[in-house]
Each structure stands twice: as C-alpha cells, then as structure tokens.
Amino acid sequence: MAGHSPLEQFAIKRLIPIDIGGLDISITNASLFMAVIVLLISVFMGGGMRRATMVPGRWQSMVEMLYEFISNMLYEAAGPEARRFFPFIFSLFMFILFANLVGMIPYTFTVTSHIIVTFGFAALVFLGVTILGFMNHGIGFLRLFLPQGVPMALAPLLIVIELISYLVRPLSLSVRLFANMMAGHTMIKVIAGFVATMGIFGVFPLAFIVALTGLEVLIAVLQAYVFAMLSCIYLNDAYHVEH
C-alpha cells in the first residue's frame, strides 16, 4: 500500500492550497517546515544571547561555540579576506543542521531530502563564488583551470578536466547531502516495518534502529559541516586562484 511505502515520507503535500492567477503558491509541508526551521534557529540564537554574560551558561555556550566553530573554519579554509561572508556561511550551516536534525523527529519532514532544496543552496554557492572570482581577478580567474607548473603539452587536457570538475561542483555538493538524508531515512523506515511484523523477535531490528538513529544524528551533523566546509573551500578559490 502507498501508506506503507518508505518513500511516502518524502512526498510534498499541499496543506493550504493557494492559487493566484494560475500560479500555485500553496503552503506545503516542505514550506511549513522551512519556516519552522527558521523560527527554531531564531529562538535558539536569540534565546542564547538574550542575556549574555561574561560567564556564559549552557545555552549561551552552545551559541558561542557554534559561532566560533564556523568563524574558525571559514578563516582556516578561505583566509581572512572571506570573513565578510561569515553571515552567509553561518546561516547556511545552521539551516542545514537544523533541517537535518528536525527531520530526525518522527512525523516531521526532512527538507534536505529533496534535491531541489540542496541544489538551490549549492547553486547559490557556485554562482556566488564564480561571480566573486571574476570580480577579484577579472579574466585572471581562469588561471584556476590551469595549475601552475603544468607542461603546456598537457594544458589542453588539464583545462578540460579542471573545467568539468568545477562545473559539477553544485551537483556533487547537492547530491551528497540529499542522498545521505534520503538513504538514511529510507533505511530506518524499512527496518521499522520489520519491528511491527516480527512481534517479540522485533527486539533485534528495534535495537538496530536505535543504533542506526544515533548514526543518522551523527551523519546529520556531519553533512551540515561538510556542506559548509566545501563552501568555504570553494570560496577560497575566489580569493586565491594561484592555489
């Protein structure tokens, strides 16, 4: 039955149909949870820093730890010149992190399990880095596709390889996040079906689900980190073409 399909959890459903002039702008479960994620991040950040003190409490410590973590990551991966993009990288990391973690709660919706969402973020990073690279270096940004010290005989081949590698960045960045989220949630759903059908013997798949859920939480955090880190590395190319 469709209701028991492990893929049904990824279906986008209209909650409040809205049609204006033939344009469908309905509120869906995906848009609802995006709004919820933004609200949760606002509450988390605002609540943690609302009564900031010299000796931080647990909540303030978590906010400051995340702030320093992303700030240091951006500095080390892209250099001091990229500090002005800290708000963007931090917002990107926090949204993906909260989206992944919220998706682990039963009966919620994992927005990062849809490639249109992850590709949107990846395309934004890719276009931003490319525009910034040409703004900083002009036509010299094309040196990125020809590493220094390469024999001219190999230049045509390496330029093609580097160009293809550069152009697939948004695809690889988006697929990595989307595939990990979809695969993990699908596996948990499938194994959960065995728990319900095996009766007393379901304790074994149940124990496996508990362990798998813990692994999925770790992957959810790791994928947010990987997405932000790769974004910082790509940002580095816009400033340091010679590398």
Sequence and secondary structure as in RCSB ss.txt:
>XXXX:A:sequence
MAGHSPLEQFAIKRLIPIDIGGLDISITNASLFMAVIVLLISVFMGGGMRRATMVPGRWQSMVEMLYEFISNMLY
EAAGPEARRFFPFIFSLFMFILFANLVGMIPYTFTVTSHIIVTFGFAALVFLGVTILGFMNHGIGFLRLFLPQGV
PMALAPLLIVIELISYLVRPLSLSVRLFANMMAGHTMIKVIAGFVATMGIFGVFPLAFIVALTGLEVLIAVLQAY
VFAMLSCIYLNDAYHVEH
>XXXX:A:secstr
 GGG TTGGG   EEE  EETTEE  EEHHHHHHHHHHHHHHHHHHHHHTT  SS  HHHHHHHHHHHHHHHHHH
HHH GGGGGGHHHHHHHHHHHHHHHHHTTSTT   GGGSHHHHHHHHHHHHHHHHHHHHHHHGGGGGGGGS TT 
 TTTHHHHHHHHHHHHHTHHHHHHHHHHHHHHHHHHHHHHHHHHHHHSGGGGHHHHHHHHHHHHHHHHHHHHHHH
HHHHHHHHHHHHHH TT 
